[in-house]
Amino acid sequence: MSSTEMDLAGLRDCPFRTLSGVNCPWTGILSDIGGHVRSAHSSETSGTTPVKFKVTLPNISAREHYRKAVFIWNKLFYLIWVCKNATLYFTVFHFELPHESAGFKYTFRISSCKREVAVTDTCHSYLQDQGEVLQPGGCLTLHYSTVRTYLDQNKRLSCLIYIRGIHPTASRLQDITEYVAVASEISHIPGSSASHLLPSASSNHSPHSSRTLSCVISFLSFHLFCGFFLRLFFSFLISYIATYCT
């Protein structure tokens, strides 16, 4: 049996248990996790459509845990926020093989009237070692002092999560479709026992637009350059013919 077949056939615990500490005894193969989550955790699961959703984390403090399961294209994604030791950690797990999960990206965005934080990263496979994902450099981290500047008067944090697929045979510039996926209500557990992580920096924008602009500028420059020398050549040719004929 290949490693891929073993990954697909192996028994997995419920993600609400492994990622959020919920007392759920269910185990099953990877392809059955979605059905279990729909039926057993429906109150904490959203079946989404390609529409923009606003995310509100209620009563956010320096020690909180938030989670939400969402379905996009009938695929399960598990979003998790952990506030611990004055740091907010966020990532998205996808329930397929690692190379398939790598075909999905998410963007986390929070904003105020004067500034904004936006981070884009690749979704993680549920088959990956969660201890390796939830460590410095493995997921998005923001210091609580930064997060606090984006809270409203009721200590709520509003943010947007964009989840989009990338064509498996194309470059990262060829995004298929962008969906905004999360929900307006997030469940949370005070005092989560999630692993301690250190703050790390992440890029806050995608290079798609700048690369596209660079390609356009290069294209136009090349054609202008060719046009200049063609005009110079024909001008010289006409001058030569006129001189020769006279």
Secondary structure, 3 states (H helix, E strand, C coil): CCHHHHHHHCCEECHHHHCCCCCCCCEECHHHHHHHHHHHCHHHEEECCCCCCCEEECCCCCCEEEEEEEEECCEEEEEEEEEECCEEEEEEEECCCHHHHCCEEEEEEEECCCCEEEEEEECEECCCCHHHHCCCCCCEEEEHHHHHCCECCCCCEEEEEEEEEECCCCCCCCEEEEEECCCCCCEECCCCCCCCCCCCCCCCCCCHHHHHHHHHHHHHHHHHHHHHHHHHHHHHHHHHHHHHHC
